[in-house]
Amino acid sequence: MSFPWSYSILGLVPGLILTAFVAAVVLYTSLIVWEFCLRHPEVRDVCDIGQMLFWGKTWAWYATAIMFILNNCFIQALHVLVTAKYLNTITNHSQCTVVFAVVSTIICWLCSLPRTFSALSRLATASAFFTFISVLLAAVFAGVESHPLGYNPNPNAVDPKTGLPVPSGDPIVTAIPVAGTTFVMGMNAFLNISYTFIGQITLPSFIAEMKDPRDFPKALWAVTICEIIVFSIVGGVVYGFTGNQYMTAPAFGSLGNEVYKKVAFSFMIPTLIFLGVLYASVSSRFIFFRVFEGTRHKTSHTVVGWASWAGILAATWVAAFIIAEVIPFFSDLLSLMSSLFDSFFGFIFWGVAYIRMRRVDGNHNGLIYPKTPYGYAMFALNVCIIIIGFFFLLAGTYTSVQSIIDGYKAGAVGGVFTCASNGI
């Protein structure tokens, strides 16, 4: 539900164009991941790929492993933060926000305990279904209620204490960014859109466990098409009824009717838990399999094996809890994750992977293969993907950090480890 907020910053037309653009790039790079994994069935995860891409160097494996675990911990942190937001919202801030964050961390840790992906498959199906219901309800409720939260019919309303203008008037929907939109705001909105699509980091682990990896493109195309349709329609509809001045992130907070907001938000619970659990499981499998490689603890139900598995999971969730308390901004946390990690795992790695595979196809005779207009065009496309990745890393990190600094200066939250409500 970050798309309506992104559209309110970027404008509806650029927002929809960027949604389709990011989806297309992620589809293309995911197919590169798939091709690379078919060529190298020994690959177990993205860290193995990182080492292969960068000349088989040990440092490349460790650098990728650090980014891999940090990326997953940041995603887990996002789900700790949003689950705490939900609990604050649904209970009208009945407890300190830190307490809700601890509760969400414990619940997610318990749900992470199954050691195989197959054990998570039923939860994944439920997550997808309830997410669709949640965003559909949010769009419907935004359309049927008379006004969004905070609506003031006076277009010239001011704060009686400060004398400064406040959000007021009928919802304003713009096709392009409004005057005064800064680079920091626009980049953060773009990063929010990108984060939702980019998930190539988990693909090698899934492809390695598929019965027939050749079926992967079918699932990829189906998921991408559904994502574009759902995200664009829901984002556009909610933005259209909420407008620039009343928009929040996540967009559930823009619903004026408390019942509507709580009902729509509640259907998101399986996703709030499942996605965090998924990334925790991927990280823990990565560590667990390497620690216990060649031992009976890896495949048998032993006390040492289960205790170690639970301990590794607990460590990732404690790290996630700390991150969520230090960066308690929904949209900024999304942006920071996109800039630091999606730059590599969404773009740079796969542009390099394509060029390396074509070099092998051409018997190491240059970086371009085949040496035809198509070959040169594809080479240029993947170089552009690498450049986009570095743009994410440099400009994206700057804007994300600056936005977090601005948020603290503006008093958007009470501080780190605060009891103040973060409900919507």
C-alpha positions as CSV (number, residue, x, y, z in Angstrom):
1,M,0.0,0.0,0.0
2,S,2.9,2.3,-0.7
3,F,1.8,2.9,-4.3
4,P,-0.9,5.5,-3.7
5,W,1.7,7.5,-1.7
6,S,4.3,7.2,-4.4
7,Y,1.7,8.3,-7.0
8,S,0.8,11.4,-4.9
9,I,4.5,12.4,-5.0
10,L,5.4,11.5,-8.6
11,G,2.0,12.3,-10.2
12,L,-0.3,9.6,-11.6
13,V,1.2,9.4,-15.1
14,P,4.9,9.1,-14.2
15,G,3.9,6.8,-11.3
16,L,2.1,4.4,-13.6
17,I,4.9,4.5,-16.2
18,L,7.6,3.8,-13.5
19,T,5.4,0.9,-12.2
20,A,5.4,-0.7,-15.6
21,F,9.1,0.1,-16.2
22,V,10.3,-1.4,-12.9
23,A,8.1,-4.5,-13.4
24,A,9.5,-5.0,-16.9
25,V,13.1,-4.7,-15.7
26,V,12.5,-7.1,-12.8
27,L,10.9,-9.6,-15.1
28,Y,13.9,-9.4,-17.5
29,T,16.5,-9.7,-14.8
30,S,14.6,-12.6,-13.1
31,L,14.8,-14.5,-16.4
32,I,18.6,-13.8,-16.3
33,V,18.7,-15.3,-12.8
34,W,16.8,-18.3,-14.0
35,E,19.1,-18.9,-17.0
36,F,22.2,-18.5,-14.8
37,C,20.8,-21.1,-12.3
38,L,20.0,-23.6,-15.1
39,R,23.6,-23.2,-16.3
40,H,24.9,-23.7,-12.7
41,P,22.7,-26.1,-10.9
42,E,25.2,-26.2,-8.1
43,V,24.1,-22.7,-7.1
44,R,22.3,-22.7,-3.8
45,D,21.8,-19.0,-3.2
46,V,22.7,-15.5,-4.4
47,C,26.0,-15.6,-2.5
48,D,27.2,-18.4,-4.7
49,I,26.2,-16.4,-7.7
50,G,28.0,-13.3,-6.4
51,Q,31.3,-15.3,-6.1
52,M,30.9,-16.7,-9.6
53,L,30.2,-13.3,-11.1
54,F,33.2,-11.6,-9.6
55,W,36.0,-14.0,-10.7
56,G,35.4,-16.7,-8.1
57,K,36.9,-14.5,-5.3
58,T,36.3,-15.4,-1.7
59,W,35.8,-11.8,-0.8
60,A,33.0,-11.6,-3.3
61,W,31.2,-14.4,-1.5
62,Y,31.6,-12.8,1.9
63,A,30.6,-9.4,0.6
64,T,27.5,-10.8,-1.0
65,A,26.7,-12.8,2.1
66,I,26.8,-9.7,4.3
67,M,24.6,-7.8,2.0
68,F,22.3,-10.8,1.7
69,I,21.7,-11.1,5.4
70,L,21.5,-7.4,6.0
71,N,18.9,-7.1,3.2
72,N,16.8,-9.8,4.7
73,C,17.1,-8.3,8.2
74,F,15.9,-4.9,6.9
75,I,12.9,-6.6,5.3
76,Q,12.1,-8.4,8.5
77,A,12.4,-5.0,10.3
78,L,9.9,-3.5,7.9
79,H,7.4,-6.2,8.9
80,V,8.1,-5.7,12.6
81,L,7.4,-2.0,12.1
82,V,4.2,-2.5,10.1
83,T,2.9,-5.2,12.5
84,A,3.5,-2.8,15.4
85,K,1.6,-0.1,13.4
86,Y,-1.2,-2.5,12.9
87,L,-1.4,-3.4,16.6
88,N,-1.3,0.3,17.6
89,T,-4.1,1.0,15.1
90,I,-6.4,-1.9,16.0
91,T,-6.1,-1.3,19.8
92,N,-6.0,2.5,19.7
93,H,-2.5,2.5,21.2
94,S,-3.4,0.4,24.2
95,Q,0.3,-0.3,24.9
96,C,3.7,1.3,24.4
97,T,4.8,0.9,20.8
98,V,8.0,-0.9,21.8
99,V,5.8,-3.5,23.5
100,F,3.9,-4.1,20.2
101,A,7.2,-4.3,18.4
102,V,8.4,-7.0,20.8
103,V,5.1,-8.9,20.4
104,S,5.3,-8.8,16.6
105,T,9.0,-10.0,16.7
106,I,8.1,-13.0,18.9
107,I,5.1,-13.9,16.8
108,C,7.2,-13.8,13.6
109,W,10.0,-15.8,15.2
110,L,7.6,-18.5,16.2
111,C,6.1,-18.7,12.7
112,S,9.6,-18.9,11.2
113,L,10.5,-22.2,13.0
114,P,9.5,-24.6,10.2
115,R,12.8,-25.6,8.4
116,T,11.6,-26.2,4.9
117,F,10.0,-24.0,2.2
118,S,7.3,-26.6,1.7
119,A,6.1,-26.0,5.2
120,L,5.6,-22.3,4.3
121,S,3.7,-23.0,1.1
122,R,0.2,-23.0,2.6
123,L,0.9,-19.7,4.4
124,A,2.2,-18.3,1.1
125,T,-1.1,-19.1,-0.6
126,A,-3.1,-17.6,2.2
127,S,-0.9,-14.5,2.2
128,A,-1.4,-13.8,-1.5
129,F,-5.2,-14.3,-1.1
130,F,-5.6,-12.1,1.9
131,T,-3.3,-9.4,0.5
132,F,-5.5,-9.2,-2.6
133,I,-8.6,-8.9,-0.4
134,S,-6.9,-6.2,1.7
135,V,-5.9,-3.9,-1.1
136,L,-9.2,-4.5,-2.9
137,L,-11.1,-3.5,0.3
138,A,-8.9,-0.4,0.7
139,A,-9.7,0.7,-2.9
140,V,-13.4,0.1,-2.5
141,F,-13.6,1.8,0.9
142,A,-11.7,4.8,-0.4
143,G,-14.3,5.1,-3.2
144,V,-17.4,4.7,-1.1
145,E,-16.6,6.9,1.9
146,S,-17.5,10.5,1.6
147,H,-14.1,12.0,2.4
148,P,-10.6,10.8,3.4
149,L,-9.2,11.2,6.9
150,G,-8.5,14.8,7.8
151,Y,-10.7,16.3,5.2
152,N,-11.4,20.0,5.6
153,P,-13.8,21.7,3.1
154,N,-12.2,25.1,3.5
155,P,-9.5,25.2,0.8
156,N,-7.7,28.1,2.7
157,A,-7.7,26.5,6.2
158,V,-4.8,27.3,8.5
159,D,-3.5,25.9,11.8
160,P,-5.0,28.2,14.6
161,K,-1.8,27.8,16.7
162,T,0.9,28.4,14.0
163,G,-1.1,30.2,11.3
164,L,0.4,27.8,8.7
165,P,-1.7,26.3,5.9
166,V,-2.9,22.7,6.6
167,P,-4.2,20.0,4.2
168,S,-7.6,21.2,3.1
169,G,-10.1,21.4,0.2
170,D,-11.2,18.7,-2.1
171,P,-8.7,15.9,-2.9
172,I,-6.2,17.1,-5.5
173,V,-5.1,14.6,-8.1
174,T,-2.3,15.5,-10.5
175,A,-1.0,13.8,-13.6
176,I,2.6,15.1,-13.0
177,P,4.5,16.1,-9.8
178,V,3.3,19.3,-8.1
179,A,5.4,22.3,-8.0
180,G,7.9,22.1,-5.1
181,T,8.4,18.4,-5.3
182,T,12.1,17.8,-4.3
183,F,14.5,15.3,-5.7
184,V,14.6,13.6,-2.3
185,M,10.8,13.2,-2.3
186,G,10.6,11.9,-5.9
187,M,13.5,9.5,-5.5
188,N,12.0,8.1,-2.3
189,A,8.7,7.5,-4.1
190,F,10.5,5.7,-6.9
191,L,12.4,3.6,-4.5
192,N,9.1,2.6,-2.7
193,I,7.7,1.4,-6.0
194,S,10.9,-0.5,-6.8
195,Y,11.1,-2.3,-3.5
196,T,7.7,-3.9,-4.0
197,F,8.8,-5.6,-7.2
198,I,12.4,-6.4,-6.6
199,G,12.8,-9.9,-5.1
200,Q,15.4,-11.6,-7.2
201,I,17.5,-12.2,-4.1
202,T,15.3,-15.2,-3.1
203,L,14.9,-16.7,-6.6
204,P,18.1,-18.9,-6.6
205,S,16.9,-20.6,-3.4
206,F,13.4,-21.3,-4.8
207,I,14.7,-22.4,-8.2
208,A,17.0,-24.9,-6.5
209,E,14.1,-26.5,-4.8
210,M,11.7,-26.6,-7.8
211,K,10.8,-30.1,-9.2
212,D,11.2,-28.7,-12.7
213,P,13.1,-25.3,-12.8
214,R,12.1,-25.0,-16.5
215,D,8.6,-24.1,-15.3
216,F,9.8,-21.0,-13.6
217,P,9.1,-18.5,-16.5
218,K,5.4,-19.4,-16.5
219,A,5.0,-18.5,-12.9
220,L,7.1,-15.4,-13.3
221,W,5.0,-14.0,-16.2
222,A,1.8,-14.8,-14.3
223,V,3.0,-13.1,-11.1
224,T,4.4,-10.0,-13.0
225,I,1.2,-9.4,-15.0
226,C,-1.0,-9.7,-11.8
227,E,1.3,-7.4,-9.9
228,I,1.2,-4.7,-12.6
229,I,-2.6,-4.8,-12.8
230,V,-3.3,-4.9,-9.0
231,F,-0.7,-2.4,-8.0
232,S,-1.6,0.1,-10.7
233,I,-5.4,-0.1,-10.3
234,V,-5.4,-0.1,-6.5
235,G,-2.7,2.6,-6.3
236,G,-4.5,4.8,-8.9
237,V,-8.0,4.3,-7.3
238,V,-6.9,5.0,-3.8
239,Y,-4.8,8.0,-4.9
240,G,-7.7,9.3,-7.0
241,F,-10.1,9.4,-4.0
242,T,-7.6,10.5,-1.5
243,G,-5.5,13.2,-3.3
244,N,-2.1,14.6,-2.6
245,Q,-2.9,16.5,0.6
246,Y,-4.5,13.6,2.6
247,M,-2.2,10.7,1.5
248,T,-0.4,8.6,4.1
249,A,2.0,5.6,3.9
250,P,0.8,2.9,4.1
251,A,-2.4,4.2,2.5
252,F,-4.7,2.5,5.0
253,G,-4.2,5.5,7.1
254,S,-5.9,7.8,4.6
255,L,-9.3,6.0,5.2
256,G,-11.5,8.3,7.2
257,N,-13.8,5.6,8.5
258,E,-12.2,3.8,11.4
259,V,-14.0,0.6,10.8
260,Y,-13.1,0.6,7.1
261,K,-9.4,1.2,8.0
262,K,-9.2,-1.5,10.6
263,V,-11.0,-4.1,8.4
264,A,-8.9,-3.5,5.4
265,F,-5.7,-3.4,7.4
266,S,-6.6,-6.6,9.3
267,F,-6.7,-8.6,6.1
268,M,-3.0,-7.8,5.6
269,I,-2.0,-9.8,8.8
270,P,-1.0,-13.0,6.9
271,T,1.3,-11.0,4.6
272,L,2.8,-9.0,7.5
273,I,3.8,-12.2,9.1
274,F,4.6,-14.4,6.0
275,L,7.0,-12.1,4.1
276,G,9.1,-11.5,7.2
277,V,9.1,-15.2,7.9
278,L,10.1,-16.0,4.4
279,Y,13.2,-13.8,4.5
280,A,14.1,-15.0,8.0
281,S,13.9,-18.6,6.7
282,V,16.1,-17.8,3.7
283,S,18.7,-16.2,5.9
284,S,18.7,-18.9,8.5
285,R,18.8,-21.7,5.9
286,F,21.8,-20.0,4.4
287,I,23.7,-19.9,7.8
288,F,22.4,-23.3,9.1
289,F,23.2,-25.3,6.0
290,R,26.8,-24.0,6.0
291,V,27.4,-24.5,9.7
292,F,26.0,-28.1,9.7
293,E,27.0,-29.2,6.2
294,G,27.9,-32.9,6.2
295,T,26.4,-33.5,9.6
296,R,23.3,-35.3,10.7
297,H,22.0,-32.1,12.3
298,K,21.3,-30.8,8.8
299,T,18.7,-33.4,7.8
300,S,17.7,-35.1,11.1
301,H,15.6,-33.8,14.0
302,T,18.3,-33.4,16.6
303,V,18.3,-31.2,19.7
304,V,21.4,-29.5,18.5
305,G,20.0,-28.9,15.1
306,W,16.7,-27.5,16.3
307,A,18.3,-25.4,19.0
308,S,20.7,-23.9,16.5
309,W,18.0,-23.2,14.0
310,A,15.9,-21.5,16.6
311,G,18.9,-19.5,17.8
312,I,19.8,-18.3,14.3
313,L,16.3,-17.2,13.7
314,A,16.1,-15.4,17.0
315,A,19.3,-13.5,16.1
316,T,17.9,-12.3,12.8
317,W,14.7,-11.2,14.5
318,V,16.5,-9.3,17.3
319,A,18.5,-7.5,14.6
320,A,15.2,-6.7,12.8
321,F,13.6,-5.4,16.0
322,I,16.6,-3.0,16.5
323,I,16.5,-1.7,12.9
324,A,12.7,-1.2,13.2
325,E,13.1,0.9,16.3
326,V,16.0,3.0,15.0
327,I,14.3,3.7,11.6
328,P,10.6,3.9,12.5
329,F,9.5,5.5,9.1
330,F,7.6,3.2,6.8
331,S,8.4,4.8,3.5
332,D,12.0,5.8,4.4
333,L,12.8,2.3,5.6
334,L,11.5,1.0,2.2
335,S,13.7,3.5,0.4
336,L,16.8,2.8,2.3
337,M,16.5,-1.0,1.7
338,S,16.0,-0.3,-2.0
339,S,19.0,1.9,-2.3
340,L,21.5,-0.2,-0.3
341,F,20.6,-3.7,-1.5
342,D,18.2,-3.6,-4.5
343,S,20.9,-1.7,-6.3
344,F,23.0,-4.9,-6.3
345,F,20.4,-7.7,-6.1
346,G,17.9,-6.0,-8.4
347,F,20.2,-4.6,-11.1
348,I,24.0,-4.7,-10.9
349,F,24.3,-8.5,-10.4
350,W,22.1,-9.4,-13.2
351,G,23.5,-7.0,-15.8
352,V,27.0,-8.5,-15.0
353,A,25.5,-12.0,-15.1
354,Y,24.1,-11.5,-18.6
355,I,27.5,-10.1,-19.9
356,R,29.4,-13.0,-18.3
357,M,27.1,-15.6,-19.8
358,R,27.4,-14.1,-23.3
359,R,31.2,-14.0,-22.9
360,V,31.1,-17.7,-22.2
361,D,28.8,-18.3,-25.2
362,G,31.3,-16.5,-27.4
363,N,34.2,-18.6,-26.2
364,H,35.6,-15.7,-24.2
365,N,36.1,-13.7,-27.4
366,G,34.9,-10.3,-26.1
367,L,31.9,-9.3,-24.0
368,I,29.4,-9.1,-26.8
369,Y,27.8,-12.2,-28.3
370,P,26.4,-12.6,-30.9
371,K,28.2,-9.8,-32.7
372,T,25.0,-8.7,-34.4
373,P,22.8,-5.6,-33.9
374,Y,20.8,-7.7,-31.5
375,G,23.9,-8.7,-29.5
376,Y,25.1,-5.1,-29.3
377,A,21.6,-3.9,-28.3
378,M,21.4,-6.5,-25.5
379,F,24.8,-5.6,-24.3
380,A,23.9,-1.9,-24.1
381,L,20.6,-2.8,-22.3
382,N,22.5,-4.7,-19.6
383,V,25.1,-1.9,-19.2
384,C,22.2,0.5,-18.7
385,I,20.8,-1.9,-16.0
386,I,24.2,-1.8,-14.2
387,I,24.2,2.0,-14.4
388,I,20.6,2.1,-13.0
389,G,21.9,0.0,-10.1
390,F,24.7,2.4,-9.3
391,F,22.2,5.3,-9.5
392,F,20.0,3.5,-6.9
393,L,23.1,3.0,-4.7
394,L,24.4,6.5,-4.8
395,A,21.5,8.8,-5.3
396,G,19.0,6.5,-3.6
397,T,21.1,6.2,-0.4
398,Y,21.6,9.9,-0.2
399,T,17.9,10.7,-0.6
400,S,16.9,8.0,1.9
401,V,19.2,9.1,4.6
402,Q,18.3,12.8,4.0
403,S,14.6,11.9,4.3
404,I,15.2,10.1,7.6
405,I,17.1,13.1,8.9
406,D,14.3,15.4,7.8
407,G,11.7,13.2,9.4
408,Y,13.5,13.3,12.8
409,K,13.9,17.1,12.5
410,A,10.2,17.5,11.7
411,G,9.2,15.4,14.7
412,A,7.4,12.8,12.6
413,V,8.2,10.3,15.4
414,G,9.1,10.6,19.0
415,G,12.6,9.1,18.6
416,V,14.2,5.7,18.7
417,F,12.6,3.0,21.0
418,T,9.8,5.4,21.6
419,C,6.5,4.5,23.3
420,A,4.6,7.1,21.1
421,S,1.9,5.6,18.9
422,N,2.9,4.9,15.3
423,G,-0.7,3.8,14.4
424,I,-2.4,5.1,11.3
